Amino acid sequence: MEICLTRIDDRLIHGQVATVWVKESGCNKIIACSDEVAADPLRKTLLLQVTPPGIKAYVLPIDKVLEAYKNPKYSDFKTMFLCTNPNDVLRLVEGGVAIKSVNVGGMCYKEGKTLISGAVAVDEADIDAFKKLHAKGIELEVRKVARDSKVDLMSLV
Amino acid sequence: MIGLIVCTHGKFSEELVKASEMIFGKQEKVKCITFEPGESADGLVEKYKTAIAELGEKDGVLFVVDLFGGSPYNAASRIVAQHENMDIVAGVNLPMLLEVYMPRTFMGLPDLVETAMTAGRNAVQSFSGTYGNVVEEEL
């Protein structure tokens, strides 16, 4: 399985945004990786509903993603991985997914989080996960839209 | 690159382009024209001519306007009728704009017009019309 893009966006697939990132990354599959969303039929269906034509999308719990990633049956997948938070990305990496770069697109502000850019809010657990990813040599770049220039996330925390 | 002129009744065009840039990022060669209460179609033609001169696009200009037959459309048609490398698509919506931003750098005008119309039409969907049809394949 080829990784075209790994993106953190707590809205996951949403409408036309998905189309823009699909074109930019050249993927033919989208895998939304989240235990929580995979267990929520409404959110799951909404994601599948807005998937651009010509692309297959899946919403899977992390363990299932790891299984699929290692399965040679899916070697022709050019995949965009979507996660809602950095800890899930870390679980993918620790589970053996060869992620080199993470695009941090949007993490909504909630109470207890700190806004570090226009669209990214983090708490201690997020920063901790980002530090672990950074320590593994993984690029962490903040971009709201594909055309923006990359901003190094570590310079913001 | 084909230049875009977005024109609508009121400030809709400006806000529509701002909304599209939230998703797609900043755009070059796009002009927003507003048609305000009390303005004449002649005034619009003048605004269009200024915008075309500023765009300076040899590859052509696509007008995207809100209403077929409305003043932004009618004024644009007076210009387009005299230029081979210009066209108008009415019924502009956000998905239409997003869909033409990239291809206008490499497509010819007739293809871009087709792309805009298809994107605009396909964007109209209902929750109830699609919700039941969503099937996830097993992995």
Interface residues (C-beta under 8 A of the other chain):
Chain A: Q16 V17 T19 V20 K23 K44 T45 L48 Q49 K56 A57 Y58 V59 L60 K64 A68 Y74 K144 V145 A146 R147 D148
Chain B: M22 I23 F24 G25 K26 L94 P95 L98 E99 M102 T130 Y131 V134 V135 E136 E137 L139
